[in-house]
């Protein structure tokens, strides 16, 4: 079951279930809050709840908090009449994903539902992927790339994962900054503590402060209950602040004080709360330039920049393209219950030639789409570039493409033969001397840890 609807109006409930079922969604309908709580106790795990604010036995707000405590990974959409919009807005501040006012158009509701279901699925897949990569890193396997730059970053992660020092991760959008933050947390000494992430660009300055610090009842209009902030929720673990370059100067001052004193107060409160959190931040911006422009305080910059990891764009580490393509192929094949596909030589060449402005995130999306739609075991160029073949650079530089493909093939055979040079040379159809020359030329590492199974 993907959807759970709690709506007391029989006409609205029946029409909504019929409409969603006709659009391929599995929806379960409850007419009051208590029946939903009772039946959902028996192993059902909806991905999305649609709640009416007004219910006969309890308010939608009371039901939301009861359900959120049980189904923390689900998304919530509330339906409200005009007179309760303020309540719906307050629930959005408490974590509800979205709301609609009555009367609403069913196509608009369907669009919101599909968006939320996709977001919930993406978050689940991201967690599964991070869990898999964390396990691999803990076992000494390759996780974030096979090129020399990424091998050095992987070694850096192993050195700093147990530290409490602030870490700044820089790099273009889609290079995997949040993945690195997760790896530092889940393979380090704080792994049993919470990992709390927040995107600083997703909130206006006033709302971001309440998200970070939390608030006491009565701290401002609409604050009718105490709410812990991200700092408090991250105690004992890691707080990840993405897009830290978007943080307002006033908030920088307050957060700087927290990092220095290791304690804070909720908004509207006087109680001093001790803080044991590792701060990891990330940005695609040039923070030194932000300091020069006065957008970021210099003292705050140096406080968050104790340790630094820079992730290069995928176009600067082409040797990692096929590594990630094969990893995503295996991952998404397992996700949809398909046999793992392989890449045709032309598909490999096309991927190697592509610029990937969206970096690893773009590659992941391309592979996910290809796996979902492919009808063959061997994926070709058309599976990755069905509509935008002009996005693939002309494969004029055959020397570069051939060298990258040759390097990747040598690495595969070394793993296949357990690094036996004689057997590897035989399979590749070259002499041992030629194989050694190519290994040295391409800078291929010849120990098992560098070529762990993908």
C-alpha positions in Angstrom: 0.0 0.0 0.0 1.5 3.4 -1.0 -1.3 5.7 0.1 -3.4 6.2 3.2 -6.4 8.5 3.1 -8.1 9.7 6.2 -11.3 11.5 5.2 -14.7 11.5 7.0 -16.8 12.7 4.0 -18.1 9.6 2.3 -18.5 11.3 -1.1 -15.1 12.9 -1.1 -13.4 9.8 0.2 -15.0 7.5 -2.3 -14.4 9.8 -5.3 -10.7 10.3 -4.3 -10.1 6.5 -3.9 -11.7 5.8 -7.3 -9.7 8.6 -9.0 -6.4 7.5 -7.6 -7.0 3.8 -8.3 -7.8 4.8 -11.9 -4.4 6.4 -12.1 -2.6 3.3 -10.9 -2.2 4.2 -7.2 -3.0 1.8 -4.4 -5.0 3.8 -1.8 -6.5 2.7 1.5 -9.4 4.9 2.9 -10.2 5.4 6.6 -13.2 7.5 7.8 -11.7 8.6 11.2 -8.4 8.9 12.9 -8.8 6.0 15.4 -9.6 3.4 12.8 -6.5 4.4 10.9 -4.3 4.1 14.0 -5.8 0.7 14.9 -5.5 -0.9 11.4 -2.1 0.6 10.6 -0.7 -1.1 13.7 -0.8 -4.4 11.8 2.3 -4.1 9.6 1.0 -1.6 7.0 3.6 0.9 5.9 2.2 3.7 3.7 4.6 6.0 1.9 2.1 8.9 1.9 -0.7 10.0 4.2 -3.5 12.3 3.0 -5.2 13.8 6.1 -8.3 16.0 6.4 -7.8 18.6 9.1 -11.3 18.2 10.4 -12.2 14.6 11.6 -15.0 13.4 13.8 -12.9 11.9 16.6 -9.7 13.9 16.6 -8.1 16.8 14.8 -5.9 16.2 11.8 -3.1 17.8 13.8 -3.4 15.3 16.6 -3.5 12.4 14.1 -0.5 13.8 12.3 1.7 13.7 15.4 0.5 10.2 16.3 1.3 8.9 12.8 4.6 10.7 12.5 5.9 9.0 15.6 5.1 5.6 13.9 5.9 6.3 10.3 8.8 8.8 10.3 9.8 8.1 6.8 6.4 8.7 5.2 5.3 12.0 3.7 2.1 13.9 4.8 -0.3 16.0 2.7 -3.1 17.8 4.6 -6.5 18.8 3.1 -8.0 21.9 4.7 -11.0 24.2 4.4 -10.4 27.9 4.1 -10.9 28.5 7.8 -8.1 26.2 8.8 -5.4 27.3 6.4 -3.4 28.8 9.3 -3.4 25.4 11.0 -2.2 23.8 7.8 0.6 26.3 7.5 1.6 25.6 11.1 1.7 21.9 10.3 4.0 22.5 7.3 6.4 24.1 9.8 6.1 20.9 11.9 7.1 18.7 8.9 4.0 18.2 6.8 5.1 18.2 3.2 2.3 20.1 1.6 -1.4 21.1 1.9 -4.4 21.7 -0.4 -7.5 23.8 0.3 -11.0 22.6 -0.4 -12.4 22.5 -3.0 -9.4 21.2 -4.9 -8.8 19.9 -8.4 -8.1 16.2 -8.6 -5.4 16.6 -11.3 -3.5 19.1 -9.0 -3.8 16.7 -6.1 -2.5 13.8 -8.2 0.5 15.9 -9.3 1.3 16.7 -5.7 0.9 13.0 -4.7 3.2 11.8 -7.5 5.8 14.4 -6.6 5.7 13.3 -2.9 5.8 9.6 -3.7 8.8 10.2 -6.0 10.6 12.2 -3.3 9.9 9.5 -0.7 11.3 6.8 -3.0 14.3 8.9 -3.8 15.1 9.4 -0.1 14.7 5.7 0.5 17.0 4.8 -2.4 19.5 7.3 -1.2 19.6 5.8 2.3 20.0 2.3 0.9 22.8 3.4 -1.3 24.6 5.2 1.5 24.2 2.1 3.7 25.7 -0.1 0.9 28.6 2.3 0.3 29.2 2.7 4.1 29.4 -1.1 4.3 31.9 -1.3 1.4 34.1 1.5 2.8 34.1 -0.3 6.2 35.3 -3.4 4.4 38.1 -1.6 2.7 36.4 -1.7 -0.7 36.2 1.1 -3.4 33.2 3.3 -2.9 33.5 6.8 -4.4 35.7 6.2 -7.5 38.7 4.3 -8.9 40.7 7.3 -10.1 43.7 8.6 -8.2 41.9 11.8 -7.0 39.0 9.8 -5.5 41.3 7.2 -4.0 43.0 10.0 -2.1 39.7 11.4 -0.9 38.6 7.9 0.2 41.8 7.6 2.3 41.1 11.1 3.7 37.6 9.9 4.8 39.1 7.0 6.6 41.5 9.4 8.4 38.9 12.0 9.5 35.7 9.9 10.0 36.4 9.4 13.8 37.2 13.1 14.4 34.9 15.7 15.8 36.5 18.6 13.9 34.3 20.6 11.6 34.4 19.5 8.0 33.7 21.5 4.8 32.9 19.7 1.6 33.1 21.6 -1.6 32.3 20.8 -5.2 29.8 21.3 -8.0 26.2 20.3 -7.6 25.8 16.5 -8.0 29.3 15.5 -7.2 28.3 13.6 -4.1 28.9 16.0 -1.2 26.1 14.6 0.9 27.3 11.0 0.2 30.7 11.9 1.6 29.1 13.5 4.7 27.1 10.3 5.2 30.2 8.1 4.8 32.1 10.2 7.4 29.2 9.7 9.8 28.1 6.1 9.2 31.6 4.6 9.2 32.9 6.6 12.1 32.5 6.6 15.9 29.2 8.6 15.7 27.5 6.0 13.5 25.1 5.0 16.2 24.0 8.7 16.7 21.7 10.6 14.5 22.6 12.1 11.1 20.5 15.3 10.6 20.7 17.1 7.3 19.2 20.5 6.4 19.5 22.5 3.2 20.2 26.2 4.1 18.9 27.4 0.8 15.5 25.8 1.3 14.4 28.1 4.1 14.1 31.9 4.6 16.4 33.2 7.3 13.7 33.6 10.0 12.4 30.1 9.5 15.9 28.5 9.2 16.7 29.8 12.7 13.7 28.1 14.2 14.6 24.9 12.3 18.1 25.0 13.7 17.5 26.1 17.3 13.9 24.9 17.8 11.5 27.0 19.9 9.5 27.1 23.1 5.8 27.4 23.3 4.8 31.0 22.8 8.1 32.1 21.3 6.2 33.6 18.3 2.7 33.7 16.8 1.7 30.1 16.0 4.2 28.4 18.3 1.6 26.5 20.3 4.0 23.8 21.4 7.7 23.2 22.1 9.7 22.0 19.1 13.3 20.7 19.2 15.5 22.1 16.5 18.0 20.3 14.3 20.9 21.1 16.6 19.1 19.3 19.5 18.0 16.4 17.3 21.6 15.9 16.1 23.0 15.7 19.7 25.4 12.8 19.9 25.7 12.6 16.1 26.3 14.7 13.0 24.6 17.9 11.7 25.0 18.3 8.0 24.3 21.8 6.7 24.2 21.8 2.9 24.6 25.0 0.9 26.2 26.7 3.9 27.1 29.6 1.6 23.4 30.7 1.7 23.4 31.1 5.5 22.4 34.7 6.4 25.1 36.7 8.3 22.9 37.0 11.4 22.5 33.3 11.6 26.2 32.8 11.0 26.8 34.9 14.2 24.4 32.8 16.3 25.8 29.5 14.9 29.4 30.6 15.5 28.6 31.2 19.1 27.0 27.8 19.4 30.1 26.1 17.9 32.4 28.1 20.3 30.4 27.5 23.5 29.0 24.1 22.6 25.6 25.0 24.1 22.5 26.8 22.9 19.0 27.9 23.8 15.7 27.3 21.9 14.1 30.4 20.6 12.0 32.0 23.4 13.8 29.8 26.0 16.3 30.3 28.7 17.4 26.7 29.3 21.0 26.2 28.1 21.3 22.9 26.2 24.7 21.2 26.0 25.8 20.3 22.5 27.8 17.3 21.3 27.6 17.5 17.5 30.0 17.1 14.7 29.3 19.8 12.1 29.8 19.0 8.4 29.0 21.6 5.9 28.9 21.7 2.1 28.7 24.2 -0.7 29.1 24.7 -4.4 30.1 28.3 -3.9 33.6 29.8 -3.5 33.5 30.7 0.2 36.7 32.7 0.1 35.1 35.0 -2.5 32.0 35.2 -0.3 34.2 36.3 2.6 35.7 39.0 0.4 32.3 40.2 -0.7 31.1 40.4 2.9 28.5 37.6 2.4 30.2 35.3 4.9 32.0 36.2 8.1 35.7 35.4 8.1 35.6 34.0 11.7 32.7 31.8 10.7 34.5 30.6 7.6 37.5 29.5 9.6 35.3 27.8 12.2 33.6 25.5 9.7 36.8 25.1 7.6 39.0 23.1 10.0 39.0 20.1 7.6 38.2 20.3 3.9 37.4 17.8 1.1 37.0 19.0 -2.4 35.1 16.8 -4.9 36.2 17.3 -8.5 33.5 17.3 -11.2 33.0 14.0 -13.1 34.4 15.5 -16.3 37.7 15.8 -14.6 37.8 12.1 -13.5 36.5 10.2 -16.6 38.0 7.0 -15.2 35.2 7.0 -12.6 32.3 7.2 -15.1 32.2 3.5 -16.0 32.8 2.5 -12.3 29.7 4.4 -11.2 27.7 3.3 -14.3 28.2 -0.3 -13.4 27.5 0.3 -9.7 24.2 2.0 -10.5 23.4 -0.7 -13.1 23.7 -3.4 -10.4 21.9 -1.4 -7.8 18.9 -0.4 -9.8 18.6 -3.9 -11.4 18.2 -5.3 -7.9 15.8 -2.5 -7.0 13.4 -3.4 -9.8 14.0 -7.2 -9.7 15.8 -7.4 -13.0 18.9 -9.3 -14.1 21.9 -6.9 -14.0 22.5 -5.5 -17.4 25.9 -4.8 -19.1 27.1 -1.9 -21.2 27.8 -2.2 -24.9 31.2 -0.8 -26.1 29.4 2.0 -27.9 27.4 2.9 -24.8 30.7 2.9 -22.8 32.3 5.2 -25.3 29.2 7.5 -25.4 29.2 7.8 -21.6 32.9 8.5 -21.5 32.5 11.3 -24.1 29.5 12.9 -22.3 30.3 16.1 -20.4 28.0 15.3 -17.4 27.1 18.9 -16.3 25.0 17.3 -13.6 27.9 15.1 -12.5 27.2 11.8 -10.6 23.6 12.7 -10.0 23.0 13.0 -13.7 24.7 9.7 -14.4 22.6 8.0 -11.7 19.4 9.3 -13.2 20.4 8.2 -16.7 21.2 4.7 -15.5 18.0 4.4 -13.4 15.9 5.4 -16.4 17.9 3.0 -18.7 17.4 0.0 -16.3 13.7 0.7 -15.9 13.0 1.0 -19.6 15.5 -1.4 -21.2 14.3 -4.6 -22.8 17.7 -6.0 -23.5 20.5 -7.4 -21.3 23.1 -5.2 -23.0 22.4 -1.5 -22.9 23.2 0.6 -25.9 23.7 4.3 -26.6 20.0 4.8 -27.3 19.1 3.6 -23.7 21.1 6.4 -22.2 20.6 9.2 -24.8 17.1 8.5 -26.3 16.2 12.1 -27.0 19.2 14.2 -26.7 22.0 12.5 -28.7 23.4 15.9 -29.5 24.3 16.1 -25.8 27.0 13.5 -26.5 30.2 15.0 -27.8 31.3 13.8 -31.2 33.6 10.8 -30.6 36.4 12.4 -32.6 39.1 12.0 -30.0 39.3 8.2 -30.5 42.7 8.0 -28.9 41.4 9.3 -25.5 38.3 7.2 -25.6 40.3 4.1 -26.5 42.8 4.7 -23.8 40.1 5.0 -21.1 38.3 1.9 -22.3 41.7 0.0 -22.4 42.5 1.1 -18.9 39.1 0.0 -17.6 39.4 -3.4 -19.3 42.8 -4.0 -17.8 41.5 -3.2 -14.4 38.6 -5.6 -14.9 40.8 -8.5 -16.0 43.2 -7.9 -13.0 40.3 -8.4 -10.6 39.0 -11.4 -12.6 42.4 -13.1 -12.4 43.0 -12.2 -8.8 45.9 -10.0 -10.0 47.8 -12.9 -11.6 49.9 -11.1 -14.3 50.4 -14.2 -16.4 46.7 -15.1 -16.6 45.7 -11.5 -17.1 48.2 -11.0 -20.0 46.9 -14.2 -21.6 43.3 -13.1 -21.4 44.2 -9.7 -22.8 46.3 -11.2 -25.6 49.5 -9.3 -24.7 52.8 -10.2 -23.2 53.6 -9.7 -19.5 56.0 -6.9 -20.4 53.3 -5.1 -22.5 50.8 -5.5 -19.7 53.3 -4.1 -17.1 54.1 -1.1 -19.5 50.3 -0.3 -19.8 49.8 -0.6 -16.0 52.6 1.9 -15.4 51.4 4.2 -18.2 47.8 4.3 -16.9 48.8 4.5 -13.2 46.7 1.4 -12.4 47.1 0.2 -8.9 47.9 -3.6 -8.6 46.6 -4.5 -5.1 43.2 -5.9 -4.2 41.9 -3.0 -2.1 42.2 -0.6 -5.1 40.0 -2.9 -7.2 37.4 -4.3 -4.8 34.2 -5.7 -6.3 31.9 -3.0 -7.6 
